[in-house]
Amino acid sequence: QKAEKTASKWAAFTKGLKAGAAKDAEAERKRLAEERQRAEAAERERAEQKARDAKAYQEMLQARAERRGRGR
């Protein structure tokens, strides 16, 4: 009976460890998902900024060309 009680305690202990490990794994999965979302958002922002910069540069070149064309 004492052996059964000890085995039961160990079973409960290991079950608790597994539950804690599962909880930790889920927390890590969520953290990684959030990190990935932040990285994707930052990449989108960089791409959008690059597109805005390219458009502004093209507009500047066009304005310069128009000024040169009028001066002649």
Predicted model as a PDB file, atoms N, CA, C, CB and O in Angstrom, pLDDT in the B-factor column:
MODEL        1                                                                  
ATOM      1  N   GLN A   1       0.841  -1.190   0.000  1.00 80.00           N  
ATOM      2  CA  GLN A   1       0.000   0.000   0.000  1.00 80.00           C  
ATOM      3  C   GLN A   1       0.887   1.255   0.000  1.00 80.00           C  
ATOM      4  CB  GLN A   1      -0.957  -0.002   1.230  1.00 80.00           C  
ATOM      5  O   GLN A   1       0.585   2.230  -0.689  1.00 80.00           O  
ATOM      6  N   LYS A   2       1.966   1.226   0.766  1.00 84.00           N  
ATOM      7  CA  LYS A   2       2.887   2.369   0.799  1.00 84.00           C  
ATOM      8  C   LYS A   2       3.531   2.577  -0.566  1.00 84.00           C  
ATOM      9  CB  LYS A   2       3.975   2.162   1.873  1.00 84.00           C  
ATOM     10  O   LYS A   2       3.714   3.709  -1.012  1.00 84.00           O  
ATOM     11  N   ALA A   3       3.871   1.474  -1.223  1.00 88.00           N  
ATOM     12  CA  ALA A   3       4.473   1.560  -2.548  1.00 88.00           C  
ATOM     13  C   ALA A   3       3.491   2.171  -3.546  1.00 88.00           C  
ATOM     14  CB  ALA A   3       4.925   0.170  -3.025  1.00 88.00           C  
ATOM     15  O   ALA A   3       3.876   2.977  -4.393  1.00 88.00           O  
ATOM     16  N   GLU A   4       2.218   1.781  -3.439  1.00 88.00           N  
ATOM     17  CA  GLU A   4       1.196   2.335  -4.332  1.00 88.00           C  
ATOM     18  C   GLU A   4       1.037   3.835  -4.105  1.00 88.00           C  
ATOM     19  CB  GLU A   4      -0.153   1.621  -4.121  1.00 88.00           C  
ATOM     20  O   GLU A   4       0.891   4.606  -5.053  1.00 88.00           O  
ATOM     21  N   LYS A   5       1.068   4.234  -2.845  1.00 87.00           N  
ATOM     22  CA  LYS A   5       0.928   5.650  -2.498  1.00 87.00           C  
ATOM     23  C   LYS A   5       2.109   6.455  -3.067  1.00 87.00           C  
ATOM     24  CB  LYS A   5       0.842   5.826  -0.954  1.00 87.00           C  
ATOM     25  O   LYS A   5       1.927   7.539  -3.621  1.00 87.00           O  
ATOM     26  N   THR A   6       3.314   5.903  -2.918  1.00 88.00           N  
ATOM     27  CA  THR A   6       4.511   6.556  -3.443  1.00 88.00           C  
ATOM     28  C   THR A   6       4.439   6.644  -4.968  1.00 88.00           C  
ATOM     29  CB  THR A   6       5.782   5.794  -3.005  1.00 88.00           C  
ATOM     30  O   THR A   6       4.745   7.685  -5.549  1.00 88.00           O  
ATOM     31  N   ALA A   7       4.038   5.563  -5.603  1.00 90.00           N  
ATOM     32  CA  ALA A   7       3.911   5.550  -7.067  1.00 90.00           C  
ATOM     33  C   ALA A   7       2.875   6.573  -7.516  1.00 90.00           C  
ATOM     34  CB  ALA A   7       3.524   4.139  -7.572  1.00 90.00           C  
ATOM     35  O   ALA A   7       3.065   7.259  -8.521  1.00 90.00           O  
ATOM     36  N   SER A   8       1.795   6.671  -6.781  1.00 89.00           N  
ATOM     37  CA  SER A   8       0.740   7.630  -7.109  1.00 89.00           C  
ATOM     38  C   SER A   8       1.256   9.061  -6.991  1.00 89.00           C  
ATOM     39  CB  SER A   8      -0.477   7.427  -6.191  1.00 89.00           C  
ATOM     40  O   SER A   8       0.957   9.912  -7.828  1.00 89.00           O  
ATOM     41  N   LYS A   9       2.038   9.313  -5.934  1.00 87.00           N  
ATOM     42  CA  LYS A   9       2.620  10.648  -5.759  1.00 87.00           C  
ATOM     43  C   LYS A   9       3.553  10.988  -6.920  1.00 87.00           C  
ATOM     44  CB  LYS A   9       3.385  10.734  -4.421  1.00 87.00           C  
ATOM     45  O   LYS A   9       3.523  12.100  -7.447  1.00 87.00           O  
ATOM     46  N   TRP A  10       4.390  10.011  -7.315  1.00 86.00           N  
ATOM     47  CA  TRP A  10       5.304  10.248  -8.434  1.00 86.00           C  
ATOM     48  C   TRP A  10       4.546  10.450  -9.734  1.00 86.00           C  
ATOM     49  CB  TRP A  10       6.281   9.086  -8.579  1.00 86.00           C  
ATOM     50  O   TRP A  10       4.934  11.269 -10.567  1.00 86.00           O  
ATOM     51  N   ALA A  11       3.475   9.710  -9.903  1.00 90.00           N  
ATOM     52  CA  ALA A  11       2.659   9.869 -11.118  1.00 90.00           C  
ATOM     53  C   ALA A  11       2.061  11.276 -11.167  1.00 90.00           C  
ATOM     54  CB  ALA A  11       1.526   8.798 -11.168  1.00 90.00           C  
ATOM     55  O   ALA A  11       2.056  11.922 -12.214  1.00 90.00           O  
ATOM     56  N   ALA A  12       1.565  11.735 -10.034  1.00 89.00           N  
ATOM     57  CA  ALA A  12       0.999  13.088  -9.966  1.00 89.00           C  
ATOM     58  C   ALA A  12       2.091  14.128 -10.216  1.00 89.00           C  
ATOM     59  CB  ALA A  12       0.325  13.334  -8.588  1.00 89.00           C  
ATOM     60  O   ALA A  12       1.861  15.124 -10.901  1.00 89.00           O  
ATOM     61  N   PHE A  13       3.272  13.893  -9.660  1.00 86.00           N  
ATOM     62  CA  PHE A  13       4.391  14.811  -9.840  1.00 86.00           C  
ATOM     63  C   PHE A  13       4.783  14.906 -11.314  1.00 86.00           C  
ATOM     64  CB  PHE A  13       5.594  14.362  -8.997  1.00 86.00           C  
ATOM     65  O   PHE A  13       4.953  16.004 -11.843  1.00 86.00           O  
ATOM     66  N   THR A  14       4.927  13.758 -11.974  1.00 88.00           N  
ATOM     67  CA  THR A  14       5.323  13.778 -13.383  1.00 88.00           C  
ATOM     68  C   THR A  14       4.224  14.372 -14.256  1.00 88.00           C  
ATOM     69  CB  THR A  14       5.665  12.364 -13.861  1.00 88.00           C  
ATOM     70  O   THR A  14       4.508  15.039 -15.250  1.00 88.00           O  
ATOM     71  N   LYS A  15       2.975  14.131 -13.885  1.00 87.00           N  
ATOM     72  CA  LYS A  15       1.866  14.736 -14.625  1.00 87.00           C  
ATOM     73  C   LYS A  15       1.943  16.260 -14.515  1.00 87.00           C  
ATOM     74  CB  LYS A  15       0.498  14.219 -14.094  1.00 87.00           C  
ATOM     75  O   LYS A  15       1.727  16.976 -15.493  1.00 87.00           O  
ATOM     76  N   GLY A  16       2.252  16.738 -13.316  1.00 87.00           N  
ATOM     77  CA  GLY A  16       2.413  18.189 -13.116  1.00 87.00           C  
ATOM     78  C   GLY A  16       3.567  18.738 -13.928  1.00 87.00           C  
ATOM     79  O   GLY A  16       3.467  19.829 -14.489  1.00 87.00           O  
ATOM     80  N   LEU A  17       4.669  17.991 -13.999  1.00 86.00           N  
ATOM     81  CA  LEU A  17       5.807  18.432 -14.804  1.00 86.00           C  
ATOM     82  C   LEU A  17       5.432  18.526 -16.271  1.00 86.00           C  
ATOM     83  CB  LEU A  17       6.989  17.482 -14.627  1.00 86.00           C  
ATOM     84  O   LEU A  17       5.783  19.487 -16.956  1.00 86.00           O  
ATOM     85  N   LYS A  18       4.705  17.501 -16.750  1.00 89.00           N  
ATOM     86  CA  LYS A  18       4.281  17.504 -18.151  1.00 89.00           C  
ATOM     87  C   LYS A  18       3.361  18.686 -18.439  1.00 89.00           C  
ATOM     88  CB  LYS A  18       3.572  16.186 -18.501  1.00 89.00           C  
ATOM     89  O   LYS A  18       3.470  19.329 -19.483  1.00 89.00           O  
ATOM     90  N   ALA A  19       2.458  18.965 -17.509  1.00 90.00           N  
ATOM     91  CA  ALA A  19       1.536  20.086 -17.681  1.00 90.00           C  
ATOM     92  C   ALA A  19       2.317  21.401 -17.718  1.00 90.00           C  
ATOM     93  CB  ALA A  19       0.483  20.110 -16.543  1.00 90.00           C  
ATOM     94  O   ALA A  19       2.029  22.284 -18.527  1.00 90.00           O  
ATOM     95  N   GLY A  20       3.301  21.518 -16.838  1.00 89.00           N  
ATOM     96  CA  GLY A  20       4.121  22.726 -16.824  1.00 89.00           C  
ATOM     97  C   GLY A  20       4.921  22.863 -18.106  1.00 89.00           C  
ATOM     98  O   GLY A  20       5.060  23.965 -18.637  1.00 89.00           O  
ATOM     99  N   ALA A  21       5.449  21.753 -18.609  1.00 90.00           N  
ATOM    100  CA  ALA A  21       6.207  21.783 -19.853  1.00 90.00           C  
ATOM    101  C   ALA A  21       5.304  22.161 -21.017  1.00 90.00           C  
ATOM    102  CB  ALA A  21       6.872  20.427 -20.114  1.00 90.00           C  
ATOM    103  O   ALA A  21       5.709  22.923 -21.895  1.00 90.00           O  
ATOM    104  N   ALA A  22       4.097  21.638 -21.030  1.00 90.00           N  
ATOM    105  CA  ALA A  22       3.150  21.972 -22.094  1.00 90.00           C  
ATOM    106  C   ALA A  22       2.797  23.457 -22.045  1.00 90.00           C  
ATOM    107  CB  ALA A  22       1.872  21.113 -21.974  1.00 90.00           C  
ATOM    108  O   ALA A  22       2.697  24.120 -23.077  1.00 90.00           O  
ATOM    109  N   LYS A  23       2.611  23.964 -20.830  1.00 90.00           N  
ATOM    110  CA  LYS A  23       2.287  25.388 -20.662  1.00 90.00           C  
ATOM    111  C   LYS A  23       3.459  26.248 -21.151  1.00 90.00           C  
ATOM    112  CB  LYS A  23       1.959  25.709 -19.168  1.00 90.00           C  
ATOM    113  O   LYS A  23       3.259  27.256 -21.830  1.00 90.00           O  
ATOM    114  N   ASP A  24       4.680  25.840 -20.799  1.00 92.00           N  
ATOM    115  CA  ASP A  24       5.864  26.572 -21.244  1.00 92.00           C  
ATOM    116  C   ASP A  24       5.995  26.528 -22.763  1.00 92.00           C  
ATOM    117  CB  ASP A  24       7.125  25.998 -20.588  1.00 92.00           C  
ATOM    118  O   ASP A  24       6.335  27.531 -23.391  1.00 92.00           O  
ATOM    119  N   ALA A  25       5.726  25.373 -23.345  1.00 92.00           N  
ATOM    120  CA  ALA A  25       5.818  25.224 -24.800  1.00 92.00           C  
ATOM    121  C   ALA A  25       4.788  26.108 -25.494  1.00 92.00           C  
ATOM    122  CB  ALA A  25       5.616  23.750 -25.209  1.00 92.00           C  
ATOM    123  O   ALA A  25       5.091  26.727 -26.514  1.00 92.00           O  
ATOM    124  N   GLU A  26       3.598  26.173 -24.961  1.00 92.00           N  
ATOM    125  CA  GLU A  26       2.551  27.018 -25.540  1.00 92.00           C  
ATOM    126  C   GLU A  26       2.927  28.492 -25.429  1.00 92.00           C  
ATOM    127  CB  GLU A  26       1.200  26.760 -24.845  1.00 92.00           C  
ATOM    128  O   GLU A  26       2.716  29.260 -26.368  1.00 92.00           O  
ATOM    129  N   ALA A  27       3.475  28.885 -24.299  1.00 94.00           N  
ATOM    130  CA  ALA A  27       3.910  30.275 -24.121  1.00 94.00           C  
ATOM    131  C   ALA A  27       5.020  30.614 -25.122  1.00 94.00           C  
ATOM    132  CB  ALA A  27       4.402  30.512 -22.665  1.00 94.00           C  
ATOM    133  O   ALA A  27       5.032  31.702 -25.697  1.00 94.00           O  
ATOM    134  N   GLU A  28       5.932  29.694 -25.322  1.00 95.00           N  
ATOM    135  CA  GLU A  28       7.024  29.916 -26.280  1.00 95.00           C  
ATOM    136  C   GLU A  28       6.482  29.998 -27.707  1.00 95.00           C  
ATOM    137  CB  GLU A  28       8.076  28.788 -26.174  1.00 95.00           C  
ATOM    138  O   GLU A  28       6.935  30.826 -28.498  1.00 95.00           O  
ATOM    139  N   ARG A  29       5.513  29.140 -28.036  1.00 94.00           N  
ATOM    140  CA  ARG A  29       4.906  29.171 -29.361  1.00 94.00           C  
ATOM    141  C   ARG A  29       4.232  30.522 -29.611  1.00 94.00           C  
ATOM    142  CB  ARG A  29       3.888  28.026 -29.513  1.00 94.00           C  
ATOM    143  O   ARG A  29       4.364  31.102 -30.688  1.00 94.00           O  
ATOM    144  N   LYS A  30       3.506  31.015 -28.599  1.00 95.00           N  
ATOM    145  CA  LYS A  30       2.850  32.317 -28.736  1.00 95.00           C  
ATOM    146  C   LYS A  30       3.874  33.434 -28.879  1.00 95.00           C  
ATOM    147  CB  LYS A  30       1.943  32.589 -27.532  1.00 95.00           C  
ATOM    148  O   LYS A  30       3.695  34.343 -29.691  1.00 95.00           O  
ATOM    149  N   ARG A  31       4.954  33.371 -28.087  1.00 96.00           N  
ATOM    150  CA  ARG A  31       5.989  34.401 -28.166  1.00 96.00           C  
ATOM    151  C   ARG A  31       6.617  34.421 -29.552  1.00 96.00           C  
ATOM    152  CB  ARG A  31       7.069  34.168 -27.096  1.00 96.00           C  
ATOM    153  O   ARG A  31       6.831  35.488 -30.126  1.00 96.00           O  
ATOM    154  N   LEU A  32       6.908  33.255 -30.083  1.00 96.00           N  
ATOM    155  CA  LEU A  32       7.510  33.178 -31.415  1.00 96.00           C  
ATOM    156  C   LEU A  32       6.555  33.679 -32.495  1.00 96.00           C  
ATOM    157  CB  LEU A  32       7.931  31.742 -31.720  1.00 96.00           C  
ATOM    158  O   LEU A  32       6.980  34.340 -33.443  1.00 96.00           O  
ATOM    159  N   ALA A  33       5.272  33.369 -32.356  1.00 97.00           N  
ATOM    160  CA  ALA A  33       4.278  33.844 -33.325  1.00 97.00           C  
ATOM    161  C   ALA A  33       4.190  35.371 -33.291  1.00 97.00           C  
ATOM    162  CB  ALA A  33       2.888  33.218 -33.034  1.00 97.00           C  
ATOM    163  O   ALA A  33       4.120  36.014 -34.338  1.00 97.00           O  
ATOM    164  N   GLU A  34       4.194  35.943 -32.103  1.00 97.00           N  
ATOM    165  CA  GLU A  34       4.149  37.403 -31.980  1.00 97.00           C  
ATOM    166  C   GLU A  34       5.405  38.033 -32.558  1.00 97.00           C  
ATOM    167  CB  GLU A  34       3.981  37.817 -30.512  1.00 97.00           C  
ATOM    168  O   GLU A  34       5.339  39.060 -33.234  1.00 97.00           O  
ATOM    169  N   GLU A  35       6.545  37.417 -32.292  1.00 97.00           N  
ATOM    170  CA  GLU A  35       7.808  37.920 -32.828  1.00 97.00           C  
ATOM    171  C   GLU A  35       7.793  37.877 -34.355  1.00 97.00           C  
ATOM    172  CB  GLU A  35       8.995  37.101 -32.280  1.00 97.00           C  
ATOM    173  O   GLU A  35       8.245  38.816 -35.011  1.00 97.00           O  
ATOM    174  N   ARG A  36       7.272  36.785 -34.918  1.00 96.00           N  
ATOM    175  CA  ARG A  36       7.190  36.653 -36.364  1.00 96.00           C  
ATOM    176  C   ARG A  36       6.256  37.717 -36.953  1.00 96.00           C  
ATOM    177  CB  ARG A  36       6.707  35.244 -36.744  1.00 96.00           C  
ATOM    178  O   ARG A  36       6.547  38.287 -38.005  1.00 96.00           O  
ATOM    179  N   GLN A  37       5.136  37.983 -36.275  1.00 97.00           N  
ATOM    180  CA  GLN A  37       4.208  39.015 -36.743  1.00 97.00           C  
ATOM    181  C   GLN A  37       4.862  40.390 -36.727  1.00 97.00           C  
ATOM    182  CB  GLN A  37       2.943  39.027 -35.881  1.00 97.00           C  
ATOM    183  O   GLN A  37       4.688  41.177 -37.657  1.00 97.00           O  
ATOM    184  N   ARG A  38       5.624  40.681 -35.654  1.00 97.00           N  
ATOM    185  CA  ARG A  38       6.320  41.976 -35.586  1.00 97.00           C  
ATOM    186  C   ARG A  38       7.347  42.094 -36.701  1.00 97.00           C  
ATOM    187  CB  ARG A  38       7.007  42.156 -34.218  1.00 97.00           C  
ATOM    188  O   ARG A  38       7.479  43.154 -37.312  1.00 97.00           O  
ATOM    189  N   ALA A  39       8.077  41.012 -36.975  1.00 97.00           N  
ATOM    190  CA  ALA A  39       9.088  41.034 -38.039  1.00 97.00           C  
ATOM    191  C   ALA A  39       8.427  41.242 -39.404  1.00 97.00           C  
ATOM    192  CB  ALA A  39       9.907  39.720 -38.036  1.00 97.00           C  
ATOM    193  O   ALA A  39       8.935  41.997 -40.234  1.00 97.00           O  
ATOM    194  N   GLU A  40       7.300  40.575 -39.632  1.00 97.00           N  
ATOM    195  CA  GLU A  40       6.593  40.732 -40.903  1.00 97.00           C  
ATOM    196  C   GLU A  40       6.070  42.155 -41.061  1.00 97.00           C  
ATOM    197  CB  GLU A  40       5.435  39.728 -41.001  1.00 97.00           C  
ATOM    198  O   GLU A  40       6.131  42.721 -42.153  1.00 97.00           O  
ATOM    199  N   ALA A  41       5.557  42.735 -39.982  1.00 97.00           N  
ATOM    200  CA  ALA A  41       5.059  44.108 -40.033  1.00 97.00           C  
ATOM    201  C   ALA A  41       6.199  45.077 -40.318  1.00 97.00           C  
ATOM    202  CB  ALA A  41       4.359  44.481 -38.713  1.00 97.00           C  
ATOM    203  O   ALA A  41       6.033  46.022 -41.088  1.00 97.00           O  
ATOM    204  N   ALA A  42       7.347  44.850 -39.706  1.00 97.00           N  
ATOM    205  CA  ALA A  42       8.506  45.711 -39.939  1.00 97.00           C  
ATOM    206  C   ALA A  42       8.970  45.590 -41.391  1.00 97.00           C  
ATOM    207  CB  ALA A  42       9.659  45.349 -38.973  1.00 97.00           C  
ATOM    208  O   ALA A  42       9.339  46.591 -42.005  1.00 97.00           O  
ATOM    209  N   GLU A  43       8.955  44.390 -41.937  1.00 97.00           N  
ATOM    210  CA  GLU A  43       9.354  44.185 -43.326  1.00 97.00           C  
ATOM    211  C   GLU A  43       8.390  44.879 -44.279  1.00 97.00           C  
ATOM    212  CB  GLU A  43       9.426  42.691 -43.646  1.00 97.00           C  
ATOM    213  O   GLU A  43       8.817  45.485 -45.262  1.00 97.00           O  
ATOM    214  N   ARG A  44       7.090  44.794 -43.994  1.00 97.00           N  
ATOM    215  CA  ARG A  44       6.099  45.504 -44.818  1.00 97.00           C  
ATOM    216  C   ARG A  44       6.345  47.008 -44.759  1.00 97.00           C  
ATOM    217  CB  ARG A  44       4.656  45.179 -44.347  1.00 97.00           C  
ATOM    218  O   ARG A  44       6.289  47.687 -45.784  1.00 97.00           O  
ATOM    219  N   GLU A  45       6.616  47.525 -43.576  1.00 97.00           N  
ATOM    220  CA  GLU A  45       6.866  48.958 -43.426  1.00 97.00           C  
ATOM    221  C   GLU A  45       8.105  49.378 -44.224  1.00 97.00           C  
ATOM    222  CB  GLU A  45       7.042  49.321 -41.937  1.00 97.00           C  
ATOM    223  O   GLU A  45       8.098  50.417 -44.883  1.00 97.00           O  
ATOM    224  N   ARG A  46       9.172  48.563 -44.162  1.00 97.00           N  
ATOM    225  CA  ARG A  46      10.380  48.874 -44.940  1.00 97.00           C  
ATOM    226  C   ARG A  46      10.079  48.878 -46.432  1.00 97.00           C  
ATOM    227  CB  ARG A  46      11.497  47.862 -44.634  1.00 97.00           C  
ATOM    228  O   ARG A  46      10.555  49.750 -47.157  1.00 97.00           O  
ATOM    229  N   ALA A  47       9.293  47.911 -46.896  1.00 97.00           N  
ATOM    230  CA  ALA A  47       8.943  47.839 -48.315  1.00 97.00           C  
ATOM    231  C   ALA A  47       8.109  49.052 -48.728  1.00 97.00           C  
ATOM    232  CB  ALA A  47       8.175  46.535 -48.616  1.00 97.00           C  
ATOM    233  O   ALA A  47       8.325  49.628 -49.794  1.00 97.00           O  
ATOM    234  N   GLU A  48       7.164  49.429 -47.885  1.00 97.00           N  
ATOM    235  CA  GLU A  48       6.337  50.603 -48.185  1.00 97.00           C  
ATOM    236  C   GLU A  48       7.182  51.869 -48.215  1.00 97.00           C  
ATOM    237  CB  GLU A  48       5.209  50.747 -47.151  1.00 97.00           C  
ATOM    238  O   GLU A  48       6.994  52.717 -49.087  1.00 97.00           O  
ATOM    239  N   GLN A  49       8.111  52.005 -47.272  1.00 97.00           N  
ATOM    240  CA  GLN A  49       8.980  53.183 -47.241  1.00 97.00           C  
ATOM    241  C   GLN A  49       9.870  53.221 -48.483  1.00 97.00           C  
ATOM    242  CB  GLN A  49       9.846  53.186 -45.960  1.00 97.00           C  
ATOM    243  O   GLN A  49      10.090  54.284 -49.062  1.00 97.00           O  
ATOM    244  N   LYS A  50      10.375  52.069 -48.885  1.00 97.00           N  
ATOM    245  CA  LYS A  50      11.208  51.991 -50.083  1.00 97.00           C  
ATOM    246  C   LYS A  50      10.407  52.429 -51.313  1.00 97.00           C  
ATOM    247  CB  LYS A  50      11.753  50.554 -50.274  1.00 97.00           C  
ATOM    248  O   LYS A  50      10.924  53.139 -52.176  1.00 97.00           O  
ATOM    249  N   ALA A  51       9.150  52.002 -51.387  1.00 97.00           N  
ATOM    250  CA  ALA A  51       8.291  52.388 -52.506  1.00 97.00           C  
ATOM    251  C   ALA A  51       8.027  53.898 -52.478  1.00 97.00           C  
ATOM    252  CB  ALA A  51       6.955  51.605 -52.459  1.00 97.00           C  
ATOM    253  O   ALA A  51       8.042  54.556 -53.518  1.00 97.00           O  
ATOM    254  N   ARG A  52       7.786  54.441 -51.279  1.00 96.00           N  
ATOM    255  CA  ARG A  52       7.567  55.900 -51.184  1.00 96.00           C  
ATOM    256  C   ARG A  52       8.815  56.665 -51.593  1.00 96.00           C  
ATOM    257  CB  ARG A  52       7.158  56.298 -49.749  1.00 96.00           C  
ATOM    258  O   ARG A  52       8.726  57.676 -52.289  1.00 96.00           O  
ATOM    259  N   ASP A  53       9.986  56.182 -51.161  1.00 97.00           N  
ATOM    260  CA  ASP A  53      11.238  56.841 -51.525  1.00 97.00           C  
ATOM    261  C   ASP A  53      11.470  56.789 -53.035  1.00 97.00           C  
ATOM    262  CB  ASP A  53      12.415  56.191 -50.789  1.00 97.00           C  
ATOM    263  O   ASP A  53      11.901  57.776 -53.632  1.00 97.00           O  
ATOM    264  N   ALA A  54      11.187  55.650 -53.648  1.00 97.00           N  
ATOM    265  CA  ALA A  54      11.373  55.499 -55.088  1.00 97.00           C  
ATOM    266  C   ALA A  54      10.436  56.435 -55.840  1.00 97.00           C  
ATOM    267  CB  ALA A  54      11.134  54.040 -55.518  1.00 97.00           C  
ATOM    268  O   ALA A  54      10.837  57.051 -56.828  1.00 97.00           O  
ATOM    269  N   LYS A  55       9.195  56.545 -55.382  1.00 96.00           N  
ATOM    270  CA  LYS A  55       8.233  57.433 -56.036  1.00 96.00           C  
ATOM    271  C   LYS A  55       8.679  58.888 -55.909  1.00 96.00           C  
ATOM    272  CB  LYS A  55       6.826  57.249 -55.430  1.00 96.00           C  
ATOM    273  O   LYS A  55       8.615  59.644 -56.878  1.00 96.00           O  
ATOM    274  N   ALA A  56       9.126  59.278 -54.727  1.00 96.00           N  
ATOM    275  CA  ALA A  56       9.587  60.650 -54.510  1.00 96.00           C  
ATOM    276  C   ALA A  56      10.797  60.947 -55.398  1.00 96.00           C  
ATOM    277  CB  ALA A  56       9.941  60.876 -53.020  1.00 96.00           C  
ATOM    278  O   ALA A  56      10.912  62.041 -55.950  1.00 96.00           O  
ATOM    279  N   TYR A  57      11.695  59.974 -55.531  1.00 96.00           N  
ATOM    280  CA  TYR A  57      12.878  60.160 -56.365  1.00 96.00           C  
ATOM    281  C   TYR A  57      12.463  60.323 -57.832  1.00 96.00           C  
ATOM    282  CB  TYR A  57      13.854  58.964 -56.203  1.00 96.00           C  
ATOM    283  O   TYR A  57      12.983  61.192 -58.532  1.00 96.00           O  
ATOM    284  N   GLN A  58      11.541  59.500 -58.287  1.00 96.00           N  
ATOM    285  CA  GLN A  58      11.072  59.619 -59.672  1.00 96.00           C  
ATOM    286  C   GLN A  58      10.406  60.971 -59.909  1.00 96.00           C  
ATOM    287  CB  GLN A  58      10.092  58.483 -60.007  1.00 96.00           C  
ATOM    288  O   GLN A  58      10.601  61.584 -60.959  1.00 96.00           O  
ATOM    289  N   GLU A  59       9.625  61.437 -58.945  1.00 96.00           N  
ATOM    290  CA  GLU A  59       8.975  62.744 -59.074  1.00 96.00           C  
ATOM    291  C   GLU A  59      10.007  63.857 -59.124  1.00 96.00           C  
ATOM    292  CB  GLU A  59       8.002  62.982 -57.913  1.00 96.00           C  
ATOM    293  O   GLU A  59       9.851  64.813 -59.884  1.00 96.00           O  
ATOM    294  N   MET A  60      11.057  63.744 -58.325  1.00 95.00           N  
ATOM    295  CA  MET A  60      12.115  64.741 -58.332  1.00 95.00           C  
ATOM    296  C   MET A  60      12.817  64.761 -59.690  1.00 95.00           C  
ATOM    297  CB  MET A  60      13.124  64.461 -57.206  1.00 95.00           C  
ATOM    298  O   MET A  60      13.087  65.835 -60.228  1.00 95.00           O  
ATOM    299  N   LEU A  61      13.114  63.593 -60.244  1.00 95.00           N  
ATOM    300  CA  LEU A  61      13.761  63.525 -61.555  1.00 95.00           C  
ATOM    301  C   LEU A  61      12.868  64.108 -62.640  1.00 95.00           C  
ATOM    302  CB  LEU A  61      14.122  62.081 -61.897  1.00 95.00           C  
ATOM    303  O   LEU A  61      13.343  64.802 -63.540  1.00 95.00           O  
ATOM    304  N   GLN A  62      11.569  63.821 -62.550  1.00 95.00           N  
ATOM    305  CA  GLN A  62      10.638  64.342 -63.542  1.00 95.00           C  
ATOM    306  C   GLN A  62      10.553  65.865 -63.457  1.00 95.00           C  
ATOM    307  CB  GLN A  62       9.249  63.720 -63.351  1.00 95.00           C  
ATOM    308  O   GLN A  62      10.528  66.548 -64.480  1.00 95.00           O  
ATOM    309  N   ALA A  63      10.509  66.391 -62.238  1.00 95.00           N  
ATOM    310  CA  ALA A  63      10.447  67.850 -62.065  1.00 95.00           C  
ATOM    311  C   ALA A  63      11.720  68.494 -62.591  1.00 95.00           C  
ATOM    312  CB  ALA A  63      10.236  68.222 -60.576  1.00 95.00           C  
ATOM    313  O   ALA A  63      11.663  69.549 -63.223  1.00 95.00           O  
ATOM    314  N   ARG A  64      12.858  67.880 -62.343  1.00 93.00           N  
ATOM    315  CA  ARG A  64      14.131  68.406 -62.834  1.00 93.00           C  
ATOM    316  C   ARG A  64      14.146  68.414 -64.367  1.00 93.00           C  
ATOM    317  CB  ARG A  64      15.313  67.567 -62.285  1.00 93.00           C  
ATOM    318  O   ARG A  64      14.587  69.380 -64.989  1.00 93.00           O  
ATOM    319  N   ALA A  65      13.661  67.330 -64.959  1.00 93.00           N  
ATOM    320  CA  ALA A  65      13.616  67.243 -66.422  1.00 93.00           C  
ATOM    321  C   ALA A  65      12.671  68.293 -66.985  1.00 93.00           C  
ATOM    322  CB  ALA A  65      13.177  65.836 -66.874  1.00 93.00           C  
ATOM    323  O   ALA A  65      12.972  68.897 -68.015  1.00 93.00           O  
ATOM    324  N   GLU A  66      11.552  68.522 -66.344  1.00 91.00           N  
ATOM    325  CA  GLU A  66      10.596  69.533 -66.810  1.00 91.00           C  
ATOM    326  C   GLU A  66      11.202  70.926 -66.710  1.00 91.00           C  
ATOM    327  CB  GLU A  66       9.289  69.464 -65.996  1.00 91.00           C  
ATOM    328  O   GLU A  66      11.004  71.751 -67.601  1.00 91.00           O  
ATOM    329  N   ARG A  67      11.948  71.201 -65.623  1.00 91.00           N  
ATOM    330  CA  ARG A  67      12.587  72.514 -65.473  1.00 91.00           C  
ATOM    331  C   ARG A  67      13.625  72.722 -66.587  1.00 91.00           C  
ATOM    332  CB  ARG A  67      13.258  72.642 -64.067  1.00 91.00           C  
ATOM    333  O   ARG A  67      13.722  73.806 -67.163  1.00 91.00           O  
ATOM    334  N   ARG A  68      14.396  71.670 -66.877  1.00 90.00           N  
ATOM    335  CA  ARG A  68      15.388  71.778 -67.939  1.00 90.00           C  
ATOM    336  C   ARG A  68      14.717  72.004 -69.286  1.00 90.00           C  
ATOM    337  CB  ARG A  68      16.260  70.524 -67.988  1.00 90.00           C  
ATOM    338  O   ARG A  68      15.211  72.779 -70.105  1.00 90.00           O  
ATOM    339  N   GLY A  69      13.610  71.341 -69.515  1.00 85.00           N  
ATOM    340  CA  GLY A  69      12.898  71.458 -70.771  1.00 85.00           C  
ATOM    341  C   GLY A  69      12.338  72.864 -70.981  1.00 85.00           C  
ATOM    342  O   GLY A  69      12.310  73.355 -72.110  1.00 85.00           O  
ATOM    343  N   ARG A  70      11.901  73.502 -69.928  1.00 69.00           N  
ATOM    344  CA  ARG A  70      11.331  74.857 -70.009  1.00 69.00           C  
ATOM    345  C   ARG A  70      12.405  75.906 -70.198  1.00 69.00           C  
ATOM    346  CB  ARG A  70      10.525  75.173 -68.756  1.00 69.00           C  
ATOM    347  O   ARG A  70      12.174  76.943 -70.819  1.00 69.00           O  
ATOM    348  N   GLY A  71      13.588  75.630 -69.655  1.00 55.00           N  
ATOM    349  CA  GLY A  71      14.650  76.620 -69.734  1.00 55.00           C  
ATOM    350  C   GLY A  71      15.253  76.733 -71.115  1.00 55.00           C  
ATOM    351  O   GLY A  71      15.932  77.721 -71.395  1.00 55.00           O  
ATOM    352  N   ARG A  72      15.042  75.785 -71.977  1.00 53.00           N  
ATOM    353  CA  ARG A  72      15.650  75.806 -73.316  1.00 53.00           C  
ATOM    354  C   ARG A  72      14.839  76.488 -74.321  1.00 53.00           C  
ATOM    355  CB  ARG A  72      15.913  74.460 -73.785  1.00 53.00           C  
ATOM    356  O   ARG A  72      15.238  76.574 -75.482  1.00 53.00           O  
TER     357      ARG A  72                                                      
ENDMDL                                                                          
END                                                                             
